[in-house]
Amino acid sequence: MKSLLKEAEEIMENFENTDALDAALIAAAQKIEHYEIASYGCLVTYAKLMEHQEADEILSATLNEEKETDSKLTDIPMEQANVVQ
């Protein structure tokens, strides 16, 4: 996670074009979301295997939130950041 955050900081330092910066930061944010999705996906599986229903429900809800955020981050560049002018 620290490496992903460092990468985002480097992007902010290296991009001068505002449109490119926005797209690059969105991509960096999506990498973080994918890391979180993978982590929560594993935790949901472990909760199911250990038959911890309450943990499964809480972690599944969080996993779904992360997936929704990822979907929104996909929509932004498709609608705004990557639009050719």
N, C-alpha and C positions, 0 to 999 in steps of 0.2 A: 504494500500500500504506500509506503514511504517513497518507493521508486516512481509510482504512478503520480503522486503529488509533486515530486521533484520534476518529472517530465512536464507536468502542467505549468510549473513555474518557468521552466526553460522555454516553453512555447510562448509565454507572455513576454519574455525577454527578447526572443528572436523574430517575432512577427511584427512587421510595421503596418501592413495593410489591415485595416479594421475588419473587412469582410473575411479575409483569410484567417485572421486571429480568432474571430468568432467561430468559424468552422473547425479550426484546430482545437479550440478549447472545448467545443461540444464533443469532438472525438475523444479528447482526454477524459472528459466526464463520463462518456460511455464506457471507456475502458474500466473506470472505477466501478461503474454500475455492473459490468459483466463480472468483475472480481467479486462483488457483493452477491450477485445472483448465484454464482458458483458456490460461494461459502454458505449462503442460506440454503441452497439446494441440498448440500451435504448434510447440514444440520437437520433439515426436515427428514431426510432419509434415516439419520441416526435416531431421531425421535420416534419415527414409525417402527424401526427395528426394535427399539427398547420399549415399545408400546406406551410411550408417554404422550397421551392424547392431548393434554393441555399444552405441553411444549410444542407438539406438532401443530396445533391450531394457531398458536402465537407466531411460530416461525413461518408457517405457511402464509399467514397474513402479511408478515414482513416481506417474504419472498415475492408475493404478488405486488406489493407496493414498489419493490425494486424493479420488477418487470414493467410496471406502469411507467415509472420514471424513465426507464430505458426506451420505452415506446415513444414517450414525449420527446426525448432527446433525438430520436430518429425523425420525428415529425418536424422539428424546428428547422433543420437544414433543408429538408425537402420543401418546406414552405417559405423559408426566409433566407437563411444564411448562404445557401448555395445557388440562389437564383441568379441567372445570367442577366446582366443589365445591358 
